[in-house]
């Protein structure tokens, strides 16, 4: 499909299951002068809800009202679209913000979630964008806007792919409320900031972090989140991290609502894999010791420490 004036971009999002699920929205775009062009979408199979803005307790894909995405419609112009549905919708339309402007021609249609004005596309098909160093807390999920997704198409079907992988930290403690948690590589590993992303047609994205990128990602809790009191009632915090190998391990720093900080480090090499969730056994936050100590809940998931 070559560059067209599009009135509404329709994207249908579905739940992520053990197999790829595809659903198509074939409702026509109406209007006397509107081309009947519909972008359809699919989600890749994964071990967690995939290609989502956020997930509910049933791991269903949900949008928020006024979510924004970028569309590069066969050219290098970053055209902003806004979701026209309500919070919690699983399907709906995306309407353009303003008019499509000129840009250099490219061979394909590219899409990026979430929209950021600085996101750019080169004529060779390389996307440059910022991967956030701060992510919002959300219960049993990653924060809204944290999960960067990209898509490429030679027609009107957009198959979104996740850019990063997922790390879940599971914490509990006695009367502890958390305001910030930070993951930082022990070897200067770049995991936030400017990134270049390539996504060949029919393939998956690859990420190259810029030399200016930073080595830490934080989850910010506003308001502070009170931890569960036992290993069985842990509170989980989901980080979205670009694919990386922490060759010398990483350190987590937990800051509570009183400003005290507690750290836990591992020197073991650990790899974050695109589109894969890894998690740890619950860790107990013990303020009086200013440290984190492993819990006794064995055999839960993939243990990092």
C-alpha positions in Angstrom: 0.0 0.0 0.0 1.4 3.4 -1.0 0.8 6.6 1.0 -2.9 7.3 1.5 -5.0 9.8 3.4 -6.5 7.6 6.2 -9.5 8.8 8.2 -9.3 6.0 10.8 -6.8 3.3 11.6 -8.6 0.3 13.0 -6.5 -2.0 15.2 -8.0 -5.1 16.8 -6.2 -6.4 19.8 -6.7 -9.9 21.1 -5.7 -11.9 24.2 -2.3 -13.6 24.1 -2.6 -17.4 24.4 -0.3 -20.4 24.0 -0.9 -20.1 20.2 -1.2 -17.1 17.9 -4.7 -15.7 17.8 -5.8 -13.6 14.9 -9.0 -11.6 14.7 -9.8 -9.2 11.9 -11.9 -6.1 11.9 -13.6 -6.0 8.5 -16.0 -3.1 9.1 -15.7 -0.5 6.3 -14.3 3.0 6.8 -17.3 5.1 5.7 -17.6 8.6 4.1 -17.9 9.9 0.6 -14.2 10.7 0.1 -12.6 8.1 2.4 -10.6 5.3 0.9 -11.7 1.9 2.2 -8.3 1.2 3.9 -8.2 -0.8 7.1 -5.2 -1.8 9.1 -5.6 -5.2 10.7 -3.4 -6.5 13.5 -2.2 -9.7 15.2 -0.3 -10.5 18.3 2.6 -12.8 18.5 2.4 -15.9 20.7 4.2 -15.5 24.1 4.4 -16.6 27.7 2.6 -13.5 28.9 0.0 -11.2 27.5 1.6 -9.7 24.5 1.5 -6.5 22.5 -0.6 -4.9 25.1 -1.0 -1.5 26.6 -1.7 -3.1 29.9 -3.2 -6.4 31.2 -6.1 -7.0 33.6 -6.1 -9.8 36.2 -7.3 -12.3 33.5 -4.3 -11.4 31.3 -6.5 -9.8 28.6 -5.3 -7.1 26.3 -6.7 -3.7 27.1 -6.4 -0.2 25.7 -6.8 3.1 27.5 -8.8 6.0 26.2 -6.7 8.4 24.0 -3.7 6.0 23.7 -1.4 7.3 21.0 0.7 5.4 18.4 2.9 6.5 15.5 2.3 5.5 11.9 4.9 5.9 9.1 2.6 5.5 6.1 5.1 4.5 3.4 7.1 7.6 4.2 9.3 8.9 7.0 6.7 11.3 8.5 5.7 10.4 12.1 1.9 10.6 12.0 0.2 10.5 15.4 -3.0 8.5 15.9 -5.3 8.5 19.0 -7.5 5.7 20.3 -11.1 6.6 20.1 -12.5 4.0 22.5 -12.8 3.8 26.3 -10.5 2.5 29.1 -10.6 -1.3 29.1 -11.6 -1.7 25.5 -10.1 -4.6 23.6 -10.8 -3.2 20.1 -11.6 0.2 18.5 -10.4 2.8 16.1 -7.4 5.1 15.9 -8.0 8.5 14.4 -5.2 10.7 13.0 -4.1 13.8 14.9 -3.7 16.5 12.3 -2.8 15.9 8.7 -0.2 13.6 7.2 2.8 15.7 6.1 5.5 15.0 3.6 8.4 12.7 4.2 10.9 10.6 2.2 9.4 7.5 0.6 10.0 4.1 2.2 9.0 0.7 1.0 6.8 -0.3 3.9 4.3 0.9 6.5 5.7 1.1 10.0 3.9 1.5 13.3 5.2 2.2 16.9 3.5 2.1 20.3 3.6 4.4 22.2 3.7 7.6 20.2 6.5 10.0 21.0 7.3 13.1 18.9 11.0 12.2 18.7 10.5 8.8 17.2 11.9 8.8 13.7 12.3 6.5 10.7 15.3 6.5 8.3 14.9 5.8 4.6 16.7 2.5 5.2 13.9 1.4 7.6 15.6 1.9 11.0 13.5 3.3 13.8 15.1 5.5 16.4 13.2 6.1 19.7 13.6 6.5 23.4 13.1 3.5 25.7 11.9 4.9 29.1 14.2 5.0 32.1 11.1 5.4 34.3 8.1 3.1 34.1 4.9 3.4 36.1 3.8 0.7 38.5 0.7 -1.3 37.6 -0.7 -4.3 39.4 0.4 -7.7 37.9 1.5 -6.0 34.7 4.0 -3.5 33.2 3.1 0.2 33.4 1.1 1.9 30.7 3.4 3.1 28.0 6.3 1.0 29.1 6.0 -1.8 26.6 7.4 -0.6 23.3 6.0 -2.4 20.2 6.8 -2.1 16.5 5.2 -3.4 13.3 6.0 -3.5 9.6 3.7 -4.2 6.7 3.7 -4.3 2.9 -0.1 -4.0 2.9 -2.7 -3.2 5.5 -2.0 -5.9 8.1 0.1 -4.8 11.1 1.6 -7.6 13.2 2.9 -5.9 16.3 6.1 -7.3 17.9 7.4 -6.6 21.4 10.7 -4.9 21.5 11.8 -5.9 25.0 11.7 -8.7 27.5 10.1 -8.8 31.0 11.6 -9.1 34.5 9.3 -9.6 37.5 10.6 -8.8 40.9 8.5 -10.3 43.7 8.8 -8.6 47.1 7.2 -8.8 50.5 7.8 -7.3 54.0 6.4 -6.3 57.3 4.6 -2.9 56.9 6.8 -1.8 54.0 5.6 0.6 51.3 7.6 1.0 48.1 8.0 4.2 46.2 10.7 3.2 43.7 12.6 0.1 42.5 15.6 0.3 40.2 17.4 -2.4 38.2 21.0 -1.4 37.2 23.5 -3.5 35.4 26.8 -4.1 37.2 28.9 -3.6 34.0 27.4 -0.4 32.6 24.9 -2.4 30.5 22.8 0.1 28.5 19.0 -0.5 29.0 17.3 2.8 28.7 17.4 5.9 26.5 18.0 6.3 22.8 17.8 3.1 20.8 17.8 2.0 17.1 15.4 -0.7 16.2 15.3 -2.7 13.0 12.4 -5.0 12.0 12.7 -6.7 8.7 9.5 -7.7 7.0 8.3 -11.1 8.4 10.9 -11.1 11.2 11.3 -9.8 14.8 12.8 -6.6 16.0 16.5 -6.2 17.0 17.6 -3.4 19.3 20.9 -1.4 19.4 21.3 0.9 22.3 23.0 4.3 21.7 26.2 5.2 23.4 24.3 7.9 25.3 21.9 5.3 26.8 21.9 4.7 30.5 22.4 1.5 32.6 19.3 1.7 34.9 15.5 1.3 34.7 13.2 2.3 37.5 9.5 1.6 38.4 8.0 4.6 40.1 5.1 4.0 42.4 2.7 6.9 42.9 1.3 6.5 45.4 3.6 4.1 47.3 2.7 0.4 47.1 2.4 -1.6 50.3 4.0 -5.0 50.0 2.4 -8.3 50.9 3.5 -9.6 54.2 4.4 -13.2 53.3 6.1 -15.0 50.5 2.8 -16.4 49.4 1.3 -12.9 49.2 4.2 -11.1 47.5 3.8 -8.0 45.4 5.2 -8.2 41.9 6.9 -5.4 39.9 7.2 -5.8 36.2 10.1 -4.2 34.3 10.3 -3.9 30.5 14.0 -4.2 29.5 15.5 -4.3 26.0 17.3 -7.6 25.2 20.6 -7.6 27.1 23.1 -9.9 28.9 24.1 -8.6 32.3 27.5 -10.3 32.1 28.4 -9.3 35.6 24.9 -9.5 37.0 22.8 -6.6 38.2 21.7 -4.7 41.4 18.2 -3.8 42.5 17.6 -0.9 44.8 14.3 -0.5 46.7 13.3 2.8 48.1 10.4 2.9 50.6 8.0 5.8 51.3 10.3 7.1 54.1 13.3 7.4 51.8 15.2 4.4 53.1 16.9 2.3 50.5 17.6 -1.4 50.4 19.8 -3.3 47.8 20.3 -6.8 46.5 22.9 -7.8 44.0 23.8 -10.8 41.9 27.1 -11.2 40.1 25.7 -14.1 38.0 25.4 -13.5 34.3 21.7 -13.1 33.3 20.1 -12.6 29.9 16.9 -10.7 29.3 15.3 -12.2 26.1 12.9 -10.4 23.8 9.2 -11.4 24.5 10.1 -13.6 27.4 9.1 -13.2 31.1 11.6 -14.2 33.8 10.9 -13.8 37.5 12.5 -14.5 40.8 11.5 -16.3 44.0 10.0 -13.8 46.5 12.5 -11.6 48.4 11.8 -10.2 51.8 12.5 -6.5 52.4 13.9 -6.1 55.9 14.2 -2.4 56.8 16.0 -2.9 60.0 18.8 -4.7 58.2 18.8 -2.4 55.2 18.9 -5.3 52.9 16.9 -7.8 51.0 16.9 -11.4 52.0 15.6 -14.4 49.9 12.3 -15.8 50.9 11.7 -19.5 51.5 9.2 -20.0 48.7 11.0 -22.5 46.5 10.2 -23.7 43.1 8.3 -20.6 41.9 9.2 -19.7 38.3 12.7 -18.8 37.1 14.9 -17.9 40.1 17.6 -15.3 39.4 19.5 -15.1 42.6 
